[in-house]
Amino acid sequence: MLFLAVFLGFIAENIRENSVEHHREKQFIRSLMNDIKADTARIKNIINQRTIRERRLDSLTFLLNSNSNTVHTNIIYYYAVTPARLIAFRFIPNDGTMQQLKNSGAFRLIRNRAVVDSIGKYDGSLRNFQRQGEIEETLVQDYRAASAFIFDALVFDRILDTDNNVRMPTENPALLPYDKRDLHAWNYKMYSMKSINKASRRDARLFLQQAENLLETLKKEYNLE
């Protein structure tokens, strides 16, 4: 009888521990889903902002290379600020739950191997997506260097308000006396800016799809909404 009581007590304790761990697992999954939902909202915004950015870069290139590049310099200066601004595209993930899973050993609570693999792949894609921003930062520095031969920095300073927002100049401020070589160099830097913008938007769409697929997997496997 004593052996049976000890054995049953062991089974009861094991069931209790499994129940507690399953509850913790579901809590982590729910928290992770909230993080991913926040990430997807941010990514959608970035995709929209990059589409706006693409139109502005195209307009800037067209105007600066047109025969009327001394007529619409107010628009040119207004759009010339766009390539150097990246705050609207900076992606900082909501990875608190992911870091907790990795650093506390809580990944062991997730018993579904397919779910673990999907989360791991998502985390890897997230890190790669972030690294693209570092490449774009370098291209921005190159663009600024080429722009220094064409645009008057005092005009840029004048069209920024106290909150660092850009205002369209009311007049047509003069461009610097650049030559064709300066313009060719600027065009090449602008080409690089356009390319990274398109590539980043493409990869943002792919990453968004991966995030949404992971959300669907987690909802299905854990019966969550």
Secondary structure, 3 states (H helix, E strand, C coil): CHHHHHHHHHHHHHHHHHHHHHHHHHHHHHHHHHHHHHHHHHHHHHHHHHHHHHHHHHHHHHHHCCCCCCCCHHHHHHHHCHHHCCHHHCCCCCCHHHHHHHHCCHHHHCCCHHHHHHHHHHHHHHHHHHHHHHHHHHHHHHHHHHHCCCCCHHHHHHCECCCCCECCCCCCCCCCCCCHHHHHHHHHHHHHHHHHHHHHHHHHHHHHHHHHHHHHHHHHHHCCC
